[in-house]
Amino acid sequence: MNQRKYLRVYANFLHTSLASELEYKTNILIDLITAILSLIGSIFLLSIFFQNGTNIGGWEFEKALIIQGIYTILNGITNTWFNPNLTEIVKHIREGTLDFVLLKPIDSQFFISLKKINPSGFLEIMLGFCLLLFCIRINEINLNLSFLTLSSITIICSIFILYSLWFFISTTTIWFVKTWNATEVLRSFLYIGRFPLNSFSFSLRIFFSVVIPIAFITTIPSEVFLGLSALWKILLEVIVSIVFVFSSRKFWLFALKHYTSASS
């Protein structure tokens, strides 16, 4: 019953966001053109790094395109759900509207994380999947149940890790209010996820595996596509994603204990 309740609430969120977006139908065409040009620009930038050599860090251009495809999907998910919602936490804190969120008969983290949806991000997600299908063809990847299962698991784990990173930073608004710069720094680091991790120095690989886990967000799912990822890496990504989601939940509950209501 509780699950059905949340599904109905989310369906209302989705309906409201789509109805609002469809009021300006021209924007859909503009967003599609923008997403296509952005993807073309990213592929062109990636090709520049490969023009003087056959591979970088053991990755050929055709294989590196898989990373770009996964990055495009994750960036589309960020623009669809994370960016429209989690940046609103600052507004809730400043205007005191978080009080009304906490009074609703629904989980506050669910409401804050999924209240708004930017449908234009779906276009980027579809482009990312189209690029992945192209990569599967040019890299002659064999589609089977094992491949689809492991690929789905690693991409879902990447989404959870990415969400948790955004939510961690947004939650600190309860103490610091201005976290926009930190969010932009995170987005800048995530741009690096478009390139193979092996193309960086050893120290940077450690940094992007431990501090900002970009390796778990894009590189490991890409290695799964190519059949290069060891089973322990996949299991490690699952564990890391569970830890991140669990920690972000606990951190939100901890932050709420320190939240000073606008009416108090």
Sequence and secondary structure as in RCSB ss.txt:
>XXXX:A:sequence
MNQRKYLRVYANFLHTSLASELEYKTNILIDLITAILSLIGSIFLLSIFFQNGTNIGGWEFEKALIIQGIYTILN
GITNTWFNPNLTEIVKHIREGTLDFVLLKPIDSQFFISLKKINPSGFLEIMLGFCLLLFCIRINEINLNLSFLTL
SSITIICSIFILYSLWFFISTTTIWFVKTWNATEVLRSFLYIGRFPLNSFSFSLRIFFSVVIPIAFITTIPSEVF
LGLSALWKILLEVIVSIVFVFSSRKFWLFALKHYTSASS
>XXXX:A:secstr
 HHHHHHHHHHHHHHHHHHHHTTSHHHHHHHHHHHHHHHHHHHHHHHHHHTTSSEETTEEHHHHHHHHHHHHHHH
HHIIIIIHHHHTHHHHHHHHTTHHHHHHSSS HHHHHHHS   THHHHHHHHHHHHHHHHHHHTT    HHHHHH
HHHHHHHHHHHHHHHHHHHHHTHHHHS  HHHHHHHHHHHHGGGS GGGS HHHHHHHHHTS HIIIIIHHHHHH
HT   HHHHHHHHHHHHHHHHHHHHHHHHHHHT   TT 
